[in-house]
Amino acid sequence: METWFISDLHFGHKGILKFGQRQADSEGDLWMRMLHQLQQTIHHKDNVWILGDMFFSQKAFDTFCPEIPGRLRMVLGNHDEFNIHYAGRYIDDFAGIKKYKGFWLTHCPIIETELYDRVNIHGHIHHVEVQPKNPNYFNVNWDYRNAYRDWE
């Protein structure tokens, strides 16, 4: 059993291709390729921490969430738009910020003075030039890493 960290897949984001970091013939093609990669990488017994901006609509949630393998847990992001009560059928745990094995799990990076010598595993930042330079920040945004496995 592995633990995975992912963020910012933007399922249901109709304008995602215009930002230029992701290449595909259509948004639908992009979302299916990302889902296929998750299904090929993550085992159904693995733990998956989703660090926000996963589902841009209830329809995107209904379409993609049941197809993502693993035991899902989620830190909500600024673009997640779905019924959290309904989502409990597929996602075991929700948080705004989570302390996990000595790490801070967030969507947006937390302020440096609040790290307390812990690593902040986060998403949200899509562009390299605005990524915090402090090594205690670890960005698992899909545009950076696709999916990232736990350090254990």
Buried (B, 14 or more C-beta within 10 A) or exposed (E): EBBBBBBBBBBBBEEBBEEEEBEBEEBEEBBBEBBEBBBEBBEEEBBBBBBBBBBBBBEBBBBBBEEBBBBBBBBBBEBBEBEEEEBEEBBEEBBEBBEBEEBBBBBBBBEEEEBEEBBBBBBBBBEEEEBBEEEBBBBBBBBBBBBBEBEE
